[in-house]
Amino acid sequence: MCRKHKIMYTVAAALIAFTVLKMFAIVGSQPLIAYANNYDFIRVEGCLGLWQDYTDGTPQASGHINSPVNRLLLNRQYKIDLCLVSVDNIYPYLATRFRTIGSLIDFRIIGGLKAAAVVMAMVIILWLSADAWVVLIVSIIFSMLFGDFAYLIYFNTLYNEFSELFGLFICIISLWLLWTGRTRSLIGVSITMGIGILFLGLSKEQYIWFAVLLAVAAATIYARKYYYRTATLLVLIGITCPLLFKGMNPSDYGVTQAIQRANITDTVLGAVLPHATDPDAALHMLHLPASCESAIGKNWYSKEFMEEHLCPEVFETSRAYLVPLFIQQPATFFVPMSKAIHHARPIMDPVYGIFEDMQSANRLRTRVTRATSLTTVLMMLSDRVFYWLMIVAMCSGIVAMLMCGRVLWLRQRDTSGAGMLVAMGGIIIIYALGSAVFGDGLADIPKHAAPWPFGLGLVFLGLCVFVMRFFIKIVSKKNIISPSFQS
């Protein structure tokens, strides 16, 4: 093994070890460090009969947004009308599988199972990695996501964001390995890709279609490599996600119906229509009556909606109708997207408590993890710099995606994978923000668009790889160093 490869492996090992240390330090913290319950825990609690047991008299089916509470009571009191089936339910299910009624469950058991799943996935991915360069890039991506404080505080919760991030991580790494071809086994990558698609697509409704998109992207690459059966299988897995998720969570019943009604109200009336240059035409295009004009600018939580919904017809409209509206009245797309960028920070919404005991904020594990997180750096940027950085990142992603399409069409090779990193990062940002604002309005953007900092990190990483490779080629041509360093 040459000296260059030894350095790469050493750096990668250090990054992985440090990330795992941070992960278990935050997940294993006592008192608890985690996002507080904003009421959404009921979507899992109702499925499993596992409820928050507050000691301050707060009802079990209520939120406790001021601080997390490390006390779950297994009483098997199921509430199917509140249940939202998700792949994320696996972890609390395993934590309670062999426990009896009346047992108290520690959130750290659930978080520990999630951390163990991440470590297992990383071991498999490292085995699939063909060389030192790939291991280094994989370790950087791993540390960006699972070494970031803003993401680690999802572990000890019942929010579905963990499985969304976990599935996205597996998909992105698998797609990058497939793209570069620097893997021990293309079949092995197809298996991890399929698993990642299922985790992402069955995590929450918002990311169903992103899972399908990634499945199609991977299938296209396999097809260009003449692996047609693998390509077909991945497409079928992708298509299965929306069918399975919607089948498990019918839209005309219980909490799913309430969520969809709130989301379409906040999207159409609260986020899109206020920026229509011709409101009458916009209402017509969305198949809404003129009487709905009085509801424009209001959302599900507006005082006027508490007694009676001012525009119940919005429940029957479709987001597909937004596409022609965006074309005819572009402000209805660009203004909400612009607002979504502004609402993306603070990344950790201060409304949510994250420390069971505020003294935990000053503990060494917290200070070190926060100081070495990408999201901490992003929070230091001025609003203007941050806004244009996001615009540049999204545009770079689109350009890189087109360039990758050209490489794929010509059946060329891109062993560095720089373009694919930028493309995936930019698309993650666009999808995260777009699906948040046009899926649920402008409410709670930092949580609903959680993957965007990871996407921005991928763009940075891809650009750094591109610049580094560019200078290596220049230096190699001058025979200052051996051209073999390019591999």
Buried (B, 14 or more C-beta within 10 A) or exposed (E): EEEEBEEBBEBBBEBBEBBBBBBBBBBBBEBBBBBBBBEBBBBBBBBBBBBBBBEEEBEBBBBBBEBBBBBBBBBEBBBEEBBBBBBBBBBBBEBBEEEEEEBEBBBBBBBBBBBEBBBEBBEBBBEBBBBBBBBBBBBBBBBBBBBBBBBBBBBBBBBBBBBBBBBBBBBBBBBBBBBBBBBBEBEBBBBBBBBBBBBBBBBBBBBBBBBBBBBBBBBBBBBBBEBEEBBEBBBEBBBBBBEBBEEEBEEEEBBBBEBBBBBBBBBBBBBBBBBBEEBEEBBEBBEBEEEBBEBBEBBBEBEEBEEEBBBEBBEEBEBEBBEEBBEBBEBBBEBBBBBBBEBBBEBBBEEBBBBBBEEBEEBEBBEBBBEBBBBBEBBEBEEEEBBEBBBEBBEBBBBBBEBBEEBBEEEEEBBBBBBBBBBBBBBBBBBBBBBBBBBBBBBBBBBBBBBBBBBBBBBBBBBEBBEEBEEBEEBBEEEEEEEEEEE
